[in-house]
Amino acid sequence: MQIRYFREYSHYLDRFMEFKMYGHAGKMCFVFPCQDGRFFEWEDRGMFDLVSDLIEQGRIQFCTVDSIDKETWSSQEDTHRRMWLQECWVRYVMEELVPSALWKAGLPEDSMCMTMGASMGGTHAANFFFRFPNRFDKVLGISGVYDMQAYFHGVYDDNCYNNDPCAYLSGMDPNHSFIQKYNESQIILCVGQGAWEDVCKASLQKLSGILYDKGIHAWIDFWGYDVNHDWPWWEVMLRYFLPKMV
């Protein structure tokens, strides 16, 4: 498996950001770590080894995104500043990281990509997919949270709204052009019903109802009551779903 490490300056974040790329060909998939996680988390957890056959076959390649969650979603500082910084990170991903990764992979600059992640990584993956359907046409969200109200501490502004999938999808006009794009894409969102999954389960239930009301087709999968919010189950989910997507 080809693995490459990069460290590049972000003008949006005014700092150097790190990422790694895995594979040599196929669909470009951007992978987001768990809350406060780093770009090397999935490699350290052996997740790419689980799907090494898909990578070696050239069906998919990965770019692992570094998070700034400690300054945004995990911070107790002013919500306006936290969500402004979150939006700066979104701009970094979309306007700096994605073009850089596509160029390094030798893919056309207008290539449609995939997003993926578990826990808060699943949240990020879904948020990028739903916000930017002209760039992403596949998403695998595992045990994510999609109703972000609890993170805003009673404060709300445009940056909060734009990073709260249940809010902006609920407010979307049923005739919005994005809905057709969603329905031309592949959406898989899954969650367990075991330990530590209660919040994620309730969030996905809410999102599922919104998607249904808007006529957005998605594979929403609730796994068993023995399926916990933890890596051993995320490994099983990854190996089950990803071959169906590439």
LINDA-V20092 format. One record per residue. RES is the residue in one small letter. PHI is phi in whole degrees, 0 to 359 (NA if undefined). D_LAST is the distance of its C-alpha to the last C-alpha in Angstrom with 2 decimals. Layout:
# LINDA-V20092
res=RES phi=PHI d_last=D_LAST
res=RES phi=PHI d_last=D_LAST
This chain:
# LINDA-V20092
res=m phi=NA d_last=17.17
res=q phi=285 d_last=18.36
res=i phi=231 d_last=19.62
res=r phi=228 d_last=21.65
res=y phi=248 d_last=23.89
res=f phi=222 d_last=25.26
res=r phi=223 d_last=28.05
res=e phi=227 d_last=28.74
res=y phi=282 d_last=31.30
res=s phi=255 d_last=30.38
res=h phi=287 d_last=32.99
res=y phi=288 d_last=31.82
res=l phi=253 d_last=32.36
res=d phi=55 d_last=35.11
res=r phi=197 d_last=33.81
res=f phi=277 d_last=31.62
res=m phi=239 d_last=28.08
res=e phi=251 d_last=26.02
res=f phi=202 d_last=22.33
res=k phi=231 d_last=20.32
res=m phi=236 d_last=17.34
res=y phi=231 d_last=15.27
res=g phi=103 d_last=13.65
res=h phi=235 d_last=14.51
res=a phi=196 d_last=11.74
res=g phi=98 d_last=8.33
res=k phi=303 d_last=7.25
res=m phi=276 d_last=10.23
res=c phi=239 d_last=10.23
res=f phi=266 d_last=13.80
res=v phi=251 d_last=14.91
res=f phi=252 d_last=18.23
res=p phi=282 d_last=20.73
res=c phi=294 d_last=22.91
res=q phi=306 d_last=26.20
res=d phi=70 d_last=28.21
res=g phi=283 d_last=25.59
res=r phi=247 d_last=25.04
res=f phi=294 d_last=22.29
res=f phi=265 d_last=22.64
res=e phi=301 d_last=22.28
res=w phi=294 d_last=18.79
res=e phi=293 d_last=19.80
res=d phi=300 d_last=23.11
res=r phi=276 d_last=21.60
res=g phi=75 d_last=19.58
res=m phi=293 d_last=16.25
res=f phi=288 d_last=14.51
res=d phi=297 d_last=16.34
res=l phi=294 d_last=14.73
res=v phi=241 d_last=11.24
res=s phi=298 d_last=12.96
res=d phi=295 d_last=11.72
res=l phi=293 d_last=8.10
res=i phi=291 d_last=10.15
res=e phi=294 d_last=12.67
res=q phi=283 d_last=10.58
res=g phi=74 d_last=9.71
res=r phi=274 d_last=5.92
res=i phi=205 d_last=6.65
res=q phi=224 d_last=10.22
res=f phi=236 d_last=12.28
res=c phi=234 d_last=15.55
res=t phi=264 d_last=17.69
res=v phi=269 d_last=20.08
res=d phi=275 d_last=23.67
res=s phi=260 d_last=25.32
res=i phi=235 d_last=28.87
res=d phi=304 d_last=28.98
res=k phi=298 d_last=32.38
res=e phi=261 d_last=33.84
res=t phi=239 d_last=32.17
res=w phi=288 d_last=30.98
res=s phi=266 d_last=33.00
res=s phi=284 d_last=36.10
res=q phi=255 d_last=39.22
res=e phi=284 d_last=40.45
res=d phi=306 d_last=41.00
res=t phi=297 d_last=38.16
res=h phi=301 d_last=38.60
res=r phi=291 d_last=38.19
res=r phi=301 d_last=35.26
res=m phi=282 d_last=33.28
res=w phi=296 d_last=34.43
res=l phi=293 d_last=33.02
res=q phi=302 d_last=29.74
res=e phi=291 d_last=29.57
res=c phi=298 d_last=30.41
res=w phi=294 d_last=27.44
res=v phi=301 d_last=25.17
res=r phi=295 d_last=26.72
res=y phi=302 d_last=26.20
res=v phi=299 d_last=22.44
res=m phi=286 d_last=22.13
res=e phi=254 d_last=24.81
res=e phi=239 d_last=24.99
res=l phi=291 d_last=22.01
res=v phi=302 d_last=19.18
res=p phi=300 d_last=21.13
res=s phi=296 d_last=22.09
res=a phi=295 d_last=18.66
res=l phi=297 d_last=17.41
res=w phi=297 d_last=20.63
res=k phi=295 d_last=20.41
res=a phi=275 d_last=16.97
res=g phi=72 d_last=18.50
res=l phi=261 d_last=16.28
res=p phi=302 d_last=18.13
res=e phi=293 d_last=19.73
res=d phi=260 d_last=18.45
res=s phi=299 d_last=14.71
res=m phi=279 d_last=12.72
res=c phi=239 d_last=11.19
res=m phi=237 d_last=9.84
res=t phi=236 d_last=12.36
res=m phi=201 d_last=12.70
res=g phi=178 d_last=15.88
res=a phi=236 d_last=18.35
res=s phi=60 d_last=21.90
res=m phi=300 d_last=23.05
res=g phi=298 d_last=19.77
res=g phi=293 d_last=18.21
res=t phi=299 d_last=21.06
res=h phi=299 d_last=20.37
res=a phi=301 d_last=16.65
res=a phi=293 d_last=17.73
res=n phi=299 d_last=20.71
res=f phi=294 d_last=18.97
res=f phi=300 d_last=16.47
res=f phi=289 d_last=19.43
res=r phi=281 d_last=21.78
res=f phi=229 d_last=19.84
res=p phi=288 d_last=17.72
res=n phi=278 d_last=18.59
res=r phi=246 d_last=16.56
res=f phi=242 d_last=13.72
res=d phi=234 d_last=11.66
res=k phi=212 d_last=9.49
res=v phi=215 d_last=11.33
res=l phi=239 d_last=11.47
res=g phi=254 d_last=15.23
res=i phi=247 d_last=16.91
res=s phi=54 d_last=20.70
res=g phi=269 d_last=21.35
res=v phi=247 d_last=24.53
res=y phi=238 d_last=24.49
res=d phi=250 d_last=28.25
res=m phi=262 d_last=29.73
res=q phi=306 d_last=33.39
res=a phi=295 d_last=34.54
res=y phi=273 d_last=33.68
res=f phi=264 d_last=35.94
res=h phi=56 d_last=39.25
res=g phi=81 d_last=40.74
res=v phi=251 d_last=40.08
res=y phi=212 d_last=37.88
res=d phi=214 d_last=37.27
res=d phi=298 d_last=34.78
res=n phi=291 d_last=32.66
res=c phi=297 d_last=32.58
res=y phi=303 d_last=31.60
res=n phi=286 d_last=28.81
res=n phi=240 d_last=27.23
res=d phi=234 d_last=27.77
res=p phi=307 d_last=24.91
res=c phi=297 d_last=27.05
res=a phi=288 d_last=29.85
res=y phi=286 d_last=28.35
res=l phi=287 d_last=26.18
res=s phi=297 d_last=29.32
res=g phi=274 d_last=31.30
res=m phi=285 d_last=28.99
res=d phi=300 d_last=30.63
res=p phi=302 d_last=29.03
res=n phi=261 d_last=29.17
res=h phi=299 d_last=27.44
res=s phi=297 d_last=25.06
res=f phi=297 d_last=22.37
res=i phi=296 d_last=22.11
res=q phi=297 d_last=20.98
res=k phi=296 d_last=18.31
res=y phi=302 d_last=17.14
res=n phi=283 d_last=17.13
res=e phi=266 d_last=15.04
res=s phi=251 d_last=12.34
res=q phi=238 d_last=10.40
res=i phi=243 d_last=12.69
res=i phi=233 d_last=12.70
res=l phi=233 d_last=15.93
res=c phi=226 d_last=17.46
res=v phi=203 d_last=20.76
res=g phi=272 d_last=23.15
res=q phi=236 d_last=26.73
res=g phi=263 d_last=28.44
res=a phi=299 d_last=30.23
res=w phi=67 d_last=29.75
res=e phi=254 d_last=27.27
res=d phi=301 d_last=29.97
res=v phi=296 d_last=29.50
res=c phi=295 d_last=25.71
res=k phi=297 d_last=26.07
res=a phi=297 d_last=28.73
res=s phi=295 d_last=26.78
res=l phi=292 d_last=23.71
res=q phi=300 d_last=26.22
res=k phi=295 d_last=27.78
res=l phi=297 d_last=24.62
res=s phi=301 d_last=23.55
res=g phi=296 d_last=26.95
res=i phi=295 d_last=26.67
res=l phi=300 d_last=23.35
res=y phi=299 d_last=24.94
res=d phi=297 d_last=28.09
res=k phi=271 d_last=26.36
res=g phi=74 d_last=24.39
res=i phi=263 d_last=21.00
res=h phi=273 d_last=18.46
res=a phi=211 d_last=16.47
res=w phi=270 d_last=15.46
res=i phi=255 d_last=18.21
res=d phi=234 d_last=18.56
res=f phi=259 d_last=21.81
res=w phi=275 d_last=21.94
res=g phi=289 d_last=25.30
res=y phi=285 d_last=28.48
res=d phi=263 d_last=28.01
res=v phi=267 d_last=24.77
res=n phi=267 d_last=25.99
res=h phi=278 d_last=24.95
res=d phi=198 d_last=24.33
res=w phi=302 d_last=22.03
res=p phi=304 d_last=22.27
res=w phi=282 d_last=20.72
res=w phi=296 d_last=18.07
res=e phi=299 d_last=17.07
res=v phi=296 d_last=16.81
res=m phi=297 d_last=14.83
res=l phi=301 d_last=12.23
res=r phi=292 d_last=11.94
res=y phi=283 d_last=12.00
res=f phi=274 d_last=9.56
res=l phi=300 d_last=6.68
res=p phi=299 d_last=5.73
res=k phi=277 d_last=6.03
res=m phi=246 d_last=3.81
res=v phi=227 d_last=0.00
